Amino acid sequence: MAGSLPNILKRFAARSLSKPQLGGSLYNYGLRFSTMAPNDPDTHDDFKPTNKLENSSTSLKDVVEQDVKDNPIMIYMKGVPEFPQCGFSSLAVKVLQQYDVPFSARNILEDAELKSAVKGFSNWPTFPQIFIKGEFVGGSDIILNMHQNGELKDLLKDVTSKK
């Protein structure tokens, strides 16, 4: 029988191992999640993507400057802290989490222009990029090295704990 439970489970298992497709889709446990809003004329305006900077005088450089100024620890990374999308971003998040300090993050994969603005701001070509107390510190390798030699603990000692 084509629709029997064992056959359905085999097809589901085969799909769950499939690789993500290009075009803004993510496969997780065989389920497809879209990271792009559909360009459907029937979609209500409230659900269409918007560019909040488009109608303002704020530039992405201004956004980066404000992020770094307003957040004691700011990380520009691939993905988000709850779901990093590269090993280096994951490492940086894990190191920062060891100190139980609040940090803010932006996903540079969502906006190529933001990615360029951050690179221009720091004059550093790779991600993640970590800023502490308004200063560019570096990437995951630098944070890890600072963690291992005790410098990071000293740098973060007066950053208010999450608790």
C-alpha positions as CSV (number, residue, x, y, z in Angstrom):
1,M,0.0,0.0,0.0
2,A,1.5,3.3,-1.2
3,G,0.2,5.4,1.7
4,S,1.1,3.0,4.5
5,L,2.7,4.4,7.6
6,P,6.2,2.8,7.0
7,N,6.2,4.3,3.5
8,I,5.2,7.7,4.8
9,L,7.9,7.6,7.4
10,K,10.5,6.7,4.9
11,R,9.5,9.6,2.7
12,F,9.5,12.0,5.6
13,A,12.9,10.7,6.8
14,A,14.4,11.2,3.3
15,R,13.0,14.8,3.1
16,S,14.3,15.7,6.5
17,L,17.9,14.9,5.3
18,S,17.5,17.1,2.2
19,K,19.7,20.1,1.9
20,P,18.3,23.7,2.1
21,Q,17.3,25.2,-1.2
22,L,18.5,28.6,-2.2
23,G,16.0,31.4,-2.3
24,G,15.4,32.1,1.4
25,S,14.2,28.7,2.6
26,L,15.4,26.8,5.6
27,Y,14.8,23.1,6.2
28,N,14.6,22.0,9.8
29,Y,13.5,18.5,10.8
30,G,12.0,18.1,7.3
31,L,9.8,21.2,7.6
32,R,10.3,24.2,5.3
33,F,10.5,27.7,6.7
34,S,10.7,30.7,4.4
35,T,13.0,33.6,5.4
36,M,11.5,35.8,2.6
37,A,8.1,37.4,2.5
38,P,6.1,36.4,-0.6
39,N,5.7,39.0,-3.3
40,D,2.0,38.3,-3.6
41,P,-0.4,41.1,-4.7
42,D,-3.0,39.5,-2.4
43,T,-0.8,39.9,0.7
44,H,-2.1,42.7,3.0
45,D,0.2,45.7,3.3
46,D,0.6,45.0,7.1
47,F,2.4,41.7,6.2
48,K,4.7,43.0,3.4
49,P,8.3,43.7,4.2
50,T,9.1,47.3,4.8
51,N,12.3,49.4,4.9
52,K,11.9,51.7,7.9
53,L,15.0,53.6,6.8
54,E,13.7,54.3,3.4
55,N,11.5,57.3,4.4
56,S,13.8,58.6,7.1
57,S,17.0,60.6,7.2
58,T,18.7,57.8,9.1
59,S,21.5,55.9,7.3
60,L,22.7,52.4,8.0
61,K,26.0,54.0,9.2
62,D,23.9,55.9,11.8
63,V,22.2,52.7,12.8
64,V,25.5,51.0,13.4
65,E,26.9,54.0,15.3
66,Q,23.7,54.1,17.5
67,D,23.9,50.3,18.1
68,V,27.5,50.5,19.3
69,K,26.8,53.6,21.4
70,D,23.6,52.3,23.1
71,N,24.7,48.7,23.8
72,P,27.5,47.9,26.1
73,I,28.1,44.7,24.1
74,M,27.0,44.6,20.4
75,I,27.7,41.7,18.1
76,Y,27.0,41.7,14.4
77,M,26.8,38.1,13.4
78,K,25.5,35.6,10.9
79,G,22.2,34.5,12.4
80,V,20.9,35.4,15.9
81,P,22.2,34.4,19.3
82,E,19.5,31.7,19.6
83,F,20.3,30.3,16.2
84,P,23.8,31.3,14.9
85,Q,24.3,30.4,11.3
86,C,28.1,30.0,11.3
87,G,30.6,28.4,13.6
88,F,32.4,31.6,14.3
89,S,29.2,33.4,15.3
90,S,28.3,30.5,17.5
91,L,31.7,30.5,19.2
92,A,31.4,34.3,19.9
93,V,27.9,33.9,21.4
94,K,29.1,31.0,23.6
95,V,32.1,32.9,24.9
96,L,29.9,36.0,25.7
97,Q,27.3,33.8,27.4
98,Q,30.0,32.5,29.8
99,Y,29.9,36.0,31.5
100,D,26.1,36.2,32.0
101,V,26.1,39.8,30.6
102,P,23.5,41.3,28.4
103,F,24.4,41.7,24.7
104,S,22.6,42.9,21.6
105,A,23.0,41.4,18.2
106,R,22.0,42.0,14.6
107,N,21.9,39.4,11.9
108,I,24.0,40.7,9.0
109,L,22.5,37.9,6.7
110,E,19.2,39.8,6.6
111,D,20.6,42.9,4.9
112,A,23.6,43.1,2.6
113,E,23.7,46.9,3.0
114,L,23.9,46.5,6.8
115,K,26.8,44.1,6.3
116,S,28.6,46.6,4.2
117,A,27.9,49.4,6.6
118,V,29.3,47.4,9.6
119,K,32.4,46.6,7.5
120,G,32.9,50.2,6.7
121,F,32.3,51.3,10.3
122,S,34.9,48.9,11.8
123,N,37.2,48.7,8.8
124,W,37.2,44.9,9.4
125,P,36.2,42.4,6.6
126,T,34.9,39.4,8.5
127,F,32.1,38.5,10.9
128,P,31.2,38.2,13.7
129,Q,32.2,41.7,14.8
130,I,32.1,42.4,18.5
131,F,32.0,45.9,20.0
132,I,32.4,46.3,23.8
133,K,31.8,49.7,25.5
134,G,31.7,51.4,22.1
135,E,35.0,50.0,20.9
136,F,35.6,47.4,18.2
137,V,37.2,44.4,19.8
138,G,37.3,41.9,16.9
139,G,35.9,38.6,16.0
140,S,35.4,35.2,17.6
141,D,39.1,34.3,17.6
142,I,40.0,37.5,19.5
143,I,37.2,37.1,22.0
144,L,38.2,33.5,22.6
145,N,41.8,34.5,23.1
146,M,40.8,37.3,25.5
147,H,38.6,34.8,27.4
148,Q,41.4,32.3,27.7
149,N,44.0,34.9,29.0
150,G,41.6,36.7,31.4
151,E,41.4,40.0,29.5
152,L,37.7,39.6,28.6
153,K,36.8,39.1,32.3
154,D,38.5,42.4,33.1
155,L,36.9,44.2,30.2
156,L,33.4,43.0,31.1
157,K,33.6,43.3,34.9
158,D,31.5,46.5,35.0
159,V,28.9,45.5,32.4
160,T,25.7,44.9,34.3
161,S,24.7,41.3,34.7
162,K,21.4,40.0,33.2
163,K,20.2,38.9,36.7
